[in-house]
Amino acid sequence: MLVEEQATGVWLIRTATVIPDNERWLHQPEAAADLVRATAWSMQQAASDAQTDTILATLAQG
């Protein structure tokens, strides 16, 4: 909400959508489209931790 005092005793109150600087990239068309695709993919895939050990070993090797 934005609150502004326009004159003594006169206040203007407006709603506002605030996007933090570090989240602004999420609202760019390309990033938003990537997120939509990733969300759709994740809804169609069963969650699994079957490859966790392999992934962690690979990351540990650098």
PQR file with spaces between the fields and no chain letter, atoms N, CA, C, O and H, PARSE charges and radii, in Angstrom:
ATOM       1  N    MET     1       0.816   -1.153    0.000 -0.4000 1.5000
ATOM       2  CA   MET     1       0.000    0.000    0.000 -0.0000 2.0000
ATOM       3  C    MET     1       0.878    1.240    0.000  0.5500 1.7000
ATOM       4  O    MET     1       1.908    1.284    0.673 -0.5500 1.4000
ATOM       5  N    LEU     2       0.473    2.225   -0.741 -0.4000 1.5000
ATOM       6  CA   LEU     2       1.161    3.506   -0.744 -0.0000 2.0000
ATOM       7  C    LEU     2       0.259    4.517   -0.046  0.5500 1.7000
ATOM       8  O    LEU     2      -0.925    4.631   -0.363 -0.5500 1.4000
ATOM       9  H    LEU     2      -0.364    2.189   -1.288  0.4000 1.0000
ATOM      10  N    VAL     3       0.823    5.235    0.889 -0.4000 1.5000
ATOM      11  CA   VAL     3       0.056    6.250    1.619 -0.0000 2.0000
ATOM      12  C    VAL     3       0.758    7.582    1.425  0.5500 1.7000
ATOM      13  O    VAL     3       1.942    7.720    1.731 -0.5500 1.4000
ATOM      14  H    VAL     3       1.785    5.143    1.146  0.4000 1.0000
ATOM      15  N    GLU     4       0.027    8.559    0.918 -0.4000 1.5000
ATOM      16  CA   GLU     4       0.594    9.874    0.679 -0.0000 2.0000
ATOM      17  C    GLU     4      -0.266   10.927    1.372  0.5500 1.7000
ATOM      18  O    GLU     4      -1.493   10.899    1.286 -0.5500 1.4000
ATOM      19  H    GLU     4      -0.935    8.448    0.669  0.4000 1.0000
ATOM      20  N    GLU     5       0.393   11.846    2.054 -0.4000 1.5000
ATOM      21  CA   GLU     5      -0.332   12.966    2.625 -0.0000 2.0000
ATOM      22  C    GLU     5      -0.294   14.089    1.598  0.5500 1.7000
ATOM      23  O    GLU     5       0.758   14.682    1.365 -0.5500 1.4000
ATOM      24  H    GLU     5       1.391   11.869    2.123  0.4000 1.0000
ATOM      25  N    GLN     6      -1.426   14.381    0.989 -0.4000 1.5000
ATOM      26  CA   GLN     6      -1.486   15.399   -0.063 -0.0000 2.0000
ATOM      27  C    GLN     6      -1.615   16.799    0.516  0.5500 1.7000
ATOM      28  O    GLN     6      -1.146   17.768   -0.081 -0.5500 1.4000
ATOM      29  H    GLN     6      -2.281   13.899    1.179  0.4000 1.0000
ATOM      30  N    ALA     7      -2.231   16.905    1.644 -0.4000 1.5000
ATOM      31  CA   ALA     7      -2.369   18.171    2.364 -0.0000 2.0000
ATOM      32  C    ALA     7      -2.640   17.805    3.814  0.5500 1.7000
ATOM      33  O    ALA     7      -2.876   16.634    4.115 -0.5500 1.4000
ATOM      34  H    ALA     7      -2.612   16.118    2.130  0.4000 1.0000
ATOM      35  N    THR     8      -2.614   18.747    4.693 -0.4000 1.5000
ATOM      36  CA   THR     8      -2.864   18.464    6.103 -0.0000 2.0000
ATOM      37  C    THR     8      -4.224   17.798    6.257  0.5500 1.7000
ATOM      38  O    THR     8      -5.256   18.378    5.917 -0.5500 1.4000
ATOM      39  H    THR     8      -2.423   19.698    4.449  0.4000 1.0000
ATOM      40  N    GLY     9      -4.213   16.582    6.770 -0.4000 1.5000
ATOM      41  CA   GLY     9      -5.457   15.845    6.989 -0.0000 2.0000
ATOM      42  C    GLY     9      -6.028   15.168    5.756  0.5500 1.7000
ATOM      43  O    GLY     9      -7.068   14.516    5.841 -0.5500 1.4000
ATOM      44  H    GLY     9      -3.375   16.111    7.046  0.4000 1.0000
ATOM      45  N    VAL    10      -5.371   15.309    4.613 -0.4000 1.5000
ATOM      46  CA   VAL    10      -5.853   14.675    3.374 -0.0000 2.0000
ATOM      47  C    VAL    10      -4.850   13.596    2.978  0.5500 1.7000
ATOM      48  O    VAL    10      -3.700   13.887    2.652 -0.5500 1.4000
ATOM      49  H    VAL    10      -4.526   15.840    4.545  0.4000 1.0000
ATOM      50  N    TRP    11      -5.307   12.351    3.014 -0.4000 1.5000
ATOM      51  CA   TRP    11      -4.441   11.211    2.734 -0.0000 2.0000
ATOM      52  C    TRP    11      -4.935   10.486    1.498  0.5500 1.7000
ATOM      53  O    TRP    11      -6.137   10.293    1.318 -0.5500 1.4000
ATOM      54  H    TRP    11      -6.242   12.115    3.279  0.4000 1.0000
ATOM      55  N    LEU    12      -4.011   10.090    0.657 -0.4000 1.5000
ATOM      56  CA   LEU    12      -4.317    9.272   -0.515 -0.0000 2.0000
ATOM      57  C    LEU    12      -3.736    7.890   -0.245  0.5500 1.7000
ATOM      58  O    LEU    12      -2.533    7.750   -0.023 -0.5500 1.4000
ATOM      59  H    LEU    12      -3.034   10.246    0.804  0.4000 1.0000
ATOM      60  N    ILE    13      -4.584    6.875   -0.264 -0.4000 1.5000
ATOM      61  CA   ILE    13      -4.153    5.499   -0.016 -0.0000 2.0000
ATOM      62  C    ILE    13      -4.406    4.689   -1.283  0.5500 1.7000
ATOM      63  O    ILE    13      -5.530    4.621   -1.780 -0.5500 1.4000
ATOM      64  H    ILE    13      -5.561    6.988   -0.445  0.4000 1.0000
ATOM      65  N    ARG    14      -3.343    4.079   -1.795 -0.4000 1.5000
ATOM      66  CA   ARG    14      -3.443    3.290   -3.026 -0.0000 2.0000
ATOM      67  C    ARG    14      -2.832    1.913   -2.797  0.5500 1.7000
ATOM      68  O    ARG    14      -1.878    1.761   -2.034 -0.5500 1.4000
ATOM      69  H    ARG    14      -2.430    4.134   -1.392  0.4000 1.0000
ATOM      70  N    THR    15      -3.388    0.929   -3.463 -0.4000 1.5000
ATOM      71  CA   THR    15      -2.757   -0.392   -3.443 -0.0000 2.0000
ATOM      72  C    THR    15      -1.638   -0.393   -4.477  0.5500 1.7000
ATOM      73  O    THR    15      -1.674    0.360   -5.451 -0.5500 1.4000
ATOM      74  H    THR    15      -4.162    1.053   -4.083  0.4000 1.0000
ATOM      75  N    ALA    16      -0.646   -1.246   -4.251 -0.4000 1.5000
ATOM      76  CA   ALA    16       0.482   -1.326   -5.166 -0.0000 2.0000
ATOM      77  C    ALA    16       1.023   -2.750   -5.180  0.5500 1.7000
ATOM      78  O    ALA    16       0.965   -3.463   -4.178 -0.5500 1.4000
ATOM      79  H    ALA    16      -0.617   -1.858   -3.460  0.4000 1.0000
ATOM      80  N    THR    17       1.544   -3.142   -6.319 -0.4000 1.5000
ATOM      81  CA   THR    17       2.248   -4.410   -6.435 -0.0000 2.0000
ATOM      82  C    THR    17       3.734   -4.089   -6.427  0.5500 1.7000
ATOM      83  O    THR    17       4.214   -3.324   -7.263 -0.5500 1.4000
ATOM      84  H    THR    17       1.592   -2.562   -7.132  0.4000 1.0000
ATOM      85  N    VAL    18       4.458   -4.675   -5.485 -0.4000 1.5000
ATOM      86  CA   VAL    18       5.882   -4.400   -5.347 -0.0000 2.0000
ATOM      87  C    VAL    18       6.658   -5.658   -5.705  0.5500 1.7000
ATOM      88  O    VAL    18       6.395   -6.737   -5.172 -0.5500 1.4000
ATOM      89  H    VAL    18       4.067   -5.297   -4.806  0.4000 1.0000
ATOM      90  N    ILE    19       7.610   -5.510   -6.606 -0.4000 1.5000
ATOM      91  CA   ILE    19       8.454   -6.631   -7.016 -0.0000 2.0000
ATOM      92  C    ILE    19       9.879   -6.322   -6.556  0.5500 1.7000
ATOM      93  O    ILE    19      10.483   -5.358   -7.025 -0.5500 1.4000
ATOM      94  H    ILE    19       7.824   -4.634   -7.039  0.4000 1.0000
ATOM      95  N    PRO    20      10.420   -7.133   -5.641 -0.5600 1.5000
ATOM      96  CA   PRO    20      11.803   -6.903   -5.193  0.2800 2.0000
ATOM      97  C    PRO    20      12.780   -6.978   -6.366  0.5500 1.7000
ATOM      98  O    PRO    20      12.562   -7.729   -7.317 -0.5500 1.4000
ATOM      99  N    ASP    21      13.848   -6.201   -6.293 -0.4000 1.5000
ATOM     100  CA   ASP    21      14.845   -6.165   -7.371 -0.0000 2.0000
ATOM     101  C    ASP    21      15.373   -7.552   -7.709  0.5500 1.7000
ATOM     102  O    ASP    21      15.571   -7.875   -8.880 -0.5500 1.4000
ATOM     103  H    ASP    21      14.025   -5.591   -5.520  0.4000 1.0000
ATOM     104  N    ASN    22      15.603   -8.376   -6.683 -0.4000 1.5000
ATOM     105  CA   ASN    22      16.200   -9.690   -6.949 -0.0000 2.0000
ATOM     106  C    ASN    22      15.193  -10.685   -7.528  0.5500 1.7000
ATOM     107  O    ASN    22      15.570  -11.807   -7.869 -0.5500 1.4000
ATOM     108  H    ASN    22      15.443   -8.114   -5.732  0.4000 1.0000
ATOM     109  N    GLU    23      13.922  -10.298   -7.646 -0.4000 1.5000
ATOM     110  CA   GLU    23      12.905  -11.166   -8.255 -0.0000 2.0000
ATOM     111  C    GLU    23      12.370  -10.600   -9.573  0.5500 1.7000
ATOM     112  O    GLU    23      11.520  -11.219  -10.212 -0.5500 1.4000
ATOM     113  H    GLU    23      13.615   -9.387   -7.370  0.4000 1.0000
ATOM     114  N    ARG    24      12.854   -9.451   -9.973 -0.4000 1.5000
ATOM     115  CA   ARG    24      12.346   -8.794  -11.180 -0.0000 2.0000
ATOM     116  C    ARG    24      12.541   -9.661  -12.428  0.5500 1.7000
ATOM     117  O    ARG    24      11.706   -9.650  -13.332 -0.5500 1.4000
ATOM     118  H    ARG    24      13.545   -8.949   -9.454  0.4000 1.0000
ATOM     119  N    TRP    25      13.655  -10.416  -12.473 -0.4000 1.5000
ATOM     120  CA   TRP    25      13.927  -11.259  -13.645 -0.0000 2.0000
ATOM     121  C    TRP    25      12.827  -12.286  -13.868  0.5500 1.7000
ATOM     122  O    TRP    25      12.592  -12.705  -15.002 -0.5500 1.4000
ATOM     123  H    TRP    25      14.333  -10.425  -11.739  0.4000 1.0000
ATOM     124  N    LEU    26      12.146  -12.699  -12.793 -0.4000 1.5000
ATOM     125  CA   LEU    26      11.083  -13.694  -12.920 -0.0000 2.0000
ATOM     126  C    LEU    26       9.901  -13.184  -13.743  0.5500 1.7000
ATOM     127  O    LEU    26       9.107  -13.973  -14.257 -0.5500 1.4000
ATOM     128  H    LEU    26      12.337  -12.359  -11.872  0.4000 1.0000
ATOM     129  N    HIS    27       9.792  -11.880  -13.862 -0.4000 1.5000
ATOM     130  CA   HIS    27       8.664  -11.281  -14.565 -0.0000 2.0000
ATOM     131  C    HIS    27       8.988  -10.928  -16.016  0.5500 1.7000
ATOM     132  O    HIS    27       8.150  -10.372  -16.725 -0.5500 1.4000
ATOM     133  H    HIS    27      10.437  -11.240  -13.445  0.4000 1.0000
ATOM     134  N    GLN    28      10.190  -11.248  -16.450 -0.4000 1.5000
ATOM     135  CA   GLN    28      10.556  -11.061  -17.854 -0.0000 2.0000
ATOM     136  C    GLN    28       9.900  -12.170  -18.669  0.5500 1.7000
ATOM     137  O    GLN    28       9.810  -13.300  -18.189 -0.5500 1.4000
ATOM     138  H    GLN    28      10.871  -11.700  -15.874  0.4000 1.0000
ATOM     139  N    PRO    29       9.441  -11.887  -19.879 -0.5600 1.5000
ATOM     140  CA   PRO    29       8.714  -12.890  -20.673  0.2800 2.0000
ATOM     141  C    PRO    29       9.447  -14.222  -20.841  0.5500 1.7000
ATOM     142  O    PRO    29       8.832  -15.281  -20.716 -0.5500 1.4000
ATOM     143  N    GLU    30      10.744  -14.183  -21.120 -0.4000 1.5000
ATOM     144  CA   GLU    30      11.483  -15.431  -21.346 -0.0000 2.0000
ATOM     145  C    GLU    30      11.545  -16.266  -20.059  0.5500 1.7000
ATOM     146  O    GLU    30      11.319  -17.476  -20.096 -0.5500 1.4000
ATOM     147  H    GLU    30      11.243  -13.323  -21.221  0.4000 1.0000
ATOM     148  N    ALA    31      11.848  -15.632  -18.938 -0.4000 1.5000
ATOM     149  CA   ALA    31      11.918  -16.352  -17.663 -0.0000 2.0000
ATOM     150  C    ALA    31      10.547  -16.875  -17.268  0.5500 1.7000
ATOM     151  O    ALA    31      10.427  -18.000  -16.783 -0.5500 1.4000
ATOM     152  H    ALA    31      12.031  -14.649  -18.908  0.4000 1.0000
ATOM     153  N    ALA    32       9.521  -16.074  -17.468 -0.4000 1.5000
ATOM     154  CA   ALA    32       8.164  -16.505  -17.126 -0.0000 2.0000
ATOM     155  C    ALA    32       7.769  -17.726  -17.957  0.5500 1.7000
ATOM     156  O    ALA    32       7.159  -18.659  -17.434 -0.5500 1.4000
ATOM     157  H    ALA    32       9.618  -15.159  -17.861  0.4000 1.0000
ATOM     158  N    ALA    33       8.111  -17.728  -19.245 -0.4000 1.5000
ATOM     159  CA   ALA    33       7.798  -18.869  -20.109 -0.0000 2.0000
ATOM     160  C    ALA    33       8.562  -20.115  -19.660  0.5500 1.7000
ATOM     161  O    ALA    33       8.010  -21.215  -19.654 -0.5500 1.4000
ATOM     162  H    ALA    33       8.607  -16.970  -19.670  0.4000 1.0000
ATOM     163  N    ASP    34       9.831  -19.943  -19.286 -0.4000 1.5000
ATOM     164  CA   ASP    34      10.626  -21.074  -18.777 -0.0000 2.0000
ATOM     165  C    ASP    34       9.991  -21.651  -17.520  0.5500 1.7000
ATOM     166  O    ASP    34       9.927  -22.870  -17.359 -0.5500 1.4000
ATOM     167  H    ASP    34      10.279  -19.049  -19.291  0.4000 1.0000
ATOM     168  N    LEU    35       9.523  -20.786  -16.631 -0.4000 1.5000
ATOM     169  CA   LEU    35       8.900  -21.250  -15.403 -0.0000 2.0000
ATOM     170  C    LEU    35       7.592  -21.991  -15.667  0.5500 1.7000
ATOM     171  O    LEU    35       7.284  -22.976  -14.996 -0.5500 1.4000
ATOM     172  H    LEU    35       9.575  -19.796  -16.762  0.4000 1.0000
ATOM     173  N    VAL    36       6.831  -21.517  -16.636 -0.4000 1.5000
ATOM     174  CA   VAL    36       5.581  -22.201  -16.996 -0.0000 2.0000
ATOM     175  C    VAL    36       5.894  -23.597  -17.522  0.5500 1.7000
ATOM     176  O    VAL    36       5.238  -24.566  -17.142 -0.5500 1.4000
ATOM     177  H    VAL    36       7.081  -20.717  -17.181  0.4000 1.0000
ATOM     178  N    ARG    37       6.902  -23.703  -18.403 -0.4000 1.5000
ATOM     179  CA   ARG    37       7.289  -25.012  -18.949 -0.0000 2.0000
ATOM     180  C    ARG    37       7.810  -25.929  -17.851  0.5500 1.7000
ATOM     181  O    ARG    37       7.463  -27.110  -17.814 -0.5500 1.4000
ATOM     182  H    ARG    37       7.435  -22.915  -18.712  0.4000 1.0000
ATOM     183  N    ALA    38       8.633  -25.401  -16.962 -0.4000 1.5000
ATOM     184  CA   ALA    38       9.192  -26.220  -15.882 -0.0000 2.0000
ATOM     185  C    ALA    38       8.102  -26.703  -14.928  0.5500 1.7000
ATOM     186  O    ALA    38       8.131  -27.844  -14.466 -0.5500 1.4000
ATOM     187  H    ALA    38       8.915  -24.442  -16.992  0.4000 1.0000
ATOM     188  N    THR    39       7.158  -25.843  -14.644 -0.4000 1.5000
ATOM     189  CA   THR    39       6.053  -26.232  -13.763 -0.0000 2.0000
ATOM     190  C    THR    39       5.203  -27.313  -14.417  0.5500 1.7000
ATOM     191  O    THR    39       4.816  -28.279  -13.759 -0.5500 1.4000
ATOM     192  H    THR    39       7.134  -24.917  -15.020  0.4000 1.0000
ATOM     193  N    ALA    40       4.910  -27.161  -15.698 -0.4000 1.5000
ATOM     194  CA   ALA    40       4.123  -28.171  -16.414 -0.0000 2.0000
ATOM     195  C    ALA    40       4.866  -29.509  -16.423  0.5500 1.7000
ATOM     196  O    ALA    40       4.259  -30.558  -16.207 -0.5500 1.4000
ATOM     197  H    ALA    40       5.224  -26.377  -16.233  0.4000 1.0000
ATOM     198  N    TRP    41       6.178  -29.473  -16.671 -0.4000 1.5000
ATOM     199  CA   TRP    41       6.976  -30.707  -16.673 -0.0000 2.0000
ATOM     200  C    TRP    41       6.925  -31.367  -15.300  0.5500 1.7000
ATOM     201  O    TRP    41       6.729  -32.578  -15.200 -0.5500 1.4000
ATOM     202  H    TRP    41       6.671  -28.620  -16.847  0.4000 1.0000
ATOM     203  N    SER    42       7.100  -30.578  -14.246 -0.4000 1.5000
ATOM     204  CA   SER    42       7.141  -31.153  -12.904 -0.0000 2.0000
ATOM     205  C    SER    42       5.799  -31.747  -12.484  0.5500 1.7000
ATOM     206  O    SER    42       5.759  -32.668  -11.669 -0.5500 1.4000
ATOM     207  H    SER    42       7.260  -29.594  -14.327  0.4000 1.0000
ATOM     208  N    MET    43       4.715  -31.233  -13.027 -0.4000 1.5000
ATOM     209  CA   MET    43       3.393  -31.780  -12.705 -0.0000 2.0000
ATOM     210  C    MET    43       3.195  -33.153  -13.356  0.5500 1.7000
ATOM     211  O    MET    43       2.379  -33.949  -12.891 -0.5500 1.4000
ATOM     212  H    MET    43       4.748  -30.485  -13.689  0.4000 1.0000
ATOM     213  N    GLN    44       3.946  -33.431  -14.436 -0.4000 1.5000
ATOM     214  CA   GLN    44       3.790  -34.697  -15.159 -0.0000 2.0000
ATOM     215  C    GLN    44       4.826  -35.745  -14.750  0.5500 1.7000
ATOM     216  O    GLN    44       4.762  -36.888  -15.202 -0.5500 1.4000
ATOM     217  H    GLN    44       4.609  -32.784  -14.813  0.4000 1.0000
ATOM     218  N    GLN    45       5.779  -35.363  -13.898 -0.4000 1.5000
ATOM     219  CA   GLN    45       6.840  -36.280  -13.501 -0.0000 2.0000
ATOM     220  C    GLN    45       6.635  -36.707  -12.051  0.5500 1.7000
ATOM     221  O    GLN    45       6.305  -35.888  -11.193 -0.5500 1.4000
ATOM     222  H    GLN    45       5.831  -34.435  -13.530  0.4000 1.0000
ATOM     223  N    ALA    46       6.830  -37.960  -11.795 -0.4000 1.5000
ATOM     224  CA   ALA    46       6.750  -38.447  -10.421 -0.0000 2.0000
ATOM     225  C    ALA    46       8.008  -38.012   -9.662  0.5500 1.7000
ATOM     226  O    ALA    46       9.118  -38.097  -10.189 -0.5500 1.4000
ATOM     227  H    ALA    46       7.098  -38.625  -12.492  0.4000 1.0000
ATOM     228  N    ALA    47       7.831  -37.555   -8.447 -0.4000 1.5000
ATOM     229  CA   ALA    47       8.983  -37.157   -7.627 -0.0000 2.0000
ATOM     230  C    ALA    47       9.796  -38.401   -7.274  0.5500 1.7000
ATOM     231  O    ALA    47       9.235  -39.454   -6.972 -0.5500 1.4000
ATOM     232  H    ALA    47       6.930  -37.486   -8.019  0.4000 1.0000
ATOM     233  N    SER    48      11.114  -38.270   -7.313 -0.4000 1.5000
ATOM     234  CA   SER    48      11.982  -39.401   -7.015 -0.0000 2.0000
ATOM     235  C    SER    48      13.337  -38.892   -6.545  0.5500 1.7000
ATOM     236  O    SER    48      13.831  -37.868   -7.016 -0.5500 1.4000
ATOM     237  H    SER    48      11.570  -37.415   -7.558  0.4000 1.0000
ATOM     238  N    ASP    49      13.925  -39.623   -5.612 -0.4000 1.5000
ATOM     239  CA   ASP    49      15.285  -39.299   -5.192 -0.0000 2.0000
ATOM     240  C    ASP    49      16.247  -40.419   -5.601  0.5500 1.7000
ATOM     241  O    ASP    49      17.316  -40.582   -5.012 -0.5500 1.4000
ATOM     242  H    ASP    49      13.523  -40.455   -5.230  0.4000 1.0000
ATOM     243  N    ALA    50      15.854  -41.177   -6.606 -0.4000 1.5000
ATOM     244  CA   ALA    50      16.634  -42.344   -7.035 -0.0000 2.0000
ATOM     245  C    ALA    50      18.042  -41.976   -7.496  0.5500 1.7000
ATOM     246  O    ALA    50      18.958  -42.786   -7.349 -0.5500 1.4000
ATOM     247  H    ALA    50      14.986  -41.046   -7.085  0.4000 1.0000
ATOM     248  N    GLN    51      18.242  -40.789   -8.044 -0.4000 1.5000
ATOM     249  CA   GLN    51      19.556  -40.413   -8.569 -0.0000 2.0000
ATOM     250  C    GLN    51      20.316  -39.458   -7.650  0.5500 1.7000
ATOM     251  O    GLN    51      21.347  -38.910   -8.040 -0.5500 1.4000
ATOM     252  H    GLN    51      17.498  -40.131   -8.164  0.4000 1.0000
ATOM     253  N    THR    52      19.818  -39.259   -6.448 -0.4000 1.5000
ATOM     254  CA   THR    52      20.432  -38.284   -5.543 -0.0000 2.0000
ATOM     255  C    THR    52      21.904  -38.581   -5.287  0.5500 1.7000
ATOM     256  O    THR    52      22.735  -37.677   -5.379 -0.5500 1.4000
ATOM     257  H    THR    52      18.981  -39.704   -6.131  0.4000 1.0000
ATOM     258  N    ASP    53      22.242  -39.815   -4.972 -0.4000 1.5000
ATOM     259  CA   ASP    53      23.639  -40.167   -4.684 -0.0000 2.0000
ATOM     260  C    ASP    53      24.541  -39.901   -5.883  0.5500 1.7000
ATOM     261  O    ASP    53      25.646  -39.384   -5.721 -0.5500 1.4000
ATOM     262  H    ASP    53      21.567  -40.550   -4.897  0.4000 1.0000
ATOM     263  N    THR    54      24.087  -40.248   -7.073 -0.4000 1.5000
ATOM     264  CA   THR    54      24.869  -40.027   -8.287 -0.0000 2.0000
ATOM     265  C    THR    54      25.081  -38.541   -8.531  0.5500 1.7000
ATOM     266  O    THR    54      26.187  -38.118   -8.865 -0.5500 1.4000
ATOM     267  H    THR    54      23.189  -40.668   -7.204  0.4000 1.0000
ATOM     268  N    ILE    55      24.036  -37.753   -8.368 -0.4000 1.5000
ATOM     269  CA   ILE    55      24.140  -36.300   -8.592 -0.0000 2.0000
ATOM     270  C    ILE    55      25.077  -35.668   -7.574  0.5500 1.7000
ATOM     271  O    ILE    55      25.900  -34.828   -7.937 -0.5500 1.4000
ATOM     272  H    ILE    55      23.137  -38.097   -8.096  0.4000 1.0000
ATOM     273  N    LEU    56      24.971  -36.050   -6.322 -0.4000 1.5000
ATOM     274  CA   LEU    56      25.840  -35.498   -5.282 -0.0000 2.0000
ATOM     275  C    LEU    56      27.302  -35.882   -5.527  0.5500 1.7000
ATOM     276  O    LEU    56      28.199  -35.064   -5.319 -0.5500 1.4000
ATOM     277  H    LEU    56      24.303  -36.733   -6.026  0.4000 1.0000
ATOM     278  N    ALA    57      27.541  -37.097   -5.960 -0.4000 1.5000
ATOM     279  CA   ALA    57      28.907  -37.533   -6.255 -0.0000 2.0000
ATOM     280  C    ALA    57      29.479  -36.731   -7.416  0.5500 1.7000
ATOM     281  O    ALA    57      30.637  -36.315   -7.382 -0.5500 1.4000
ATOM     282  H    ALA    57      26.813  -37.760   -6.129  0.4000 1.0000
ATOM     283  N    THR    58      28.672  -36.519   -8.432 -0.4000 1.5000
ATOM     284  CA   THR    58      29.111  -35.740   -9.602 -0.0000 2.0000
ATOM     285  C    THR    58      29.447  -34.304   -9.188  0.5500 1.7000
ATOM     286  O    THR    58      30.461  -33.751   -9.612 -0.5500 1.4000
ATOM     287  H    THR    58      27.731  -36.857   -8.460  0.4000 1.0000
ATOM     288  N    LEU    59      28.595  -33.712   -8.363 -0.4000 1.5000
ATOM     289  CA   LEU    59      28.849  -32.329   -7.916 -0.0000 2.0000
ATOM     290  C    LEU    59      30.086  -32.250   -7.037  0.5500 1.7000
ATOM     291  O    LEU    59      30.821  -31.265   -7.096 -0.5500 1.4000
ATOM     292  H    LEU    59      27.771  -34.161   -8.018  0.4000 1.0000
ATOM     293  N    ALA    60      30.326  -33.259   -6.233 -0.4000 1.5000
ATOM     294  CA   ALA    60      31.486  -33.267   -5.350 -0.0000 2.0000
ATOM     295  C    ALA    60      32.796  -33.337   -6.152  0.5500 1.7000
ATOM     296  O    ALA    60      33.826  -32.825   -5.713 -0.5500 1.4000
ATOM     297  H    ALA    60      29.729  -34.060   -6.186  0.4000 1.0000
ATOM     298  N    GLN    61      32.747  -33.973   -7.321 -0.4000 1.5000
ATOM     299  CA   GLN    61      33.931  -34.090   -8.167 -0.0000 2.0000
ATOM     300  C    GLN    61      34.257  -32.782   -8.877  0.5500 1.7000
ATOM     301  O    GLN    61      35.364  -32.592   -9.381 -0.5500 1.4000
ATOM     302  H    GLN    61      31.911  -34.389   -7.678  0.4000 1.0000
ATOM     303  N    GLY    62      33.272  -31.880   -8.909 -0.4000 1.5000
ATOM     304  CA   GLY    62      33.514  -30.568   -9.508 -0.0000 2.0000
ATOM     305  C    GLY    62      33.198  -30.551  -10.939  0.5500 1.7000
ATOM     306  O    GLY    62      33.347  -29.518  -11.592 -0.5500 1.4000
ATOM     307  H    GLY    62      32.373  -32.034   -8.499  0.4000 1.0000
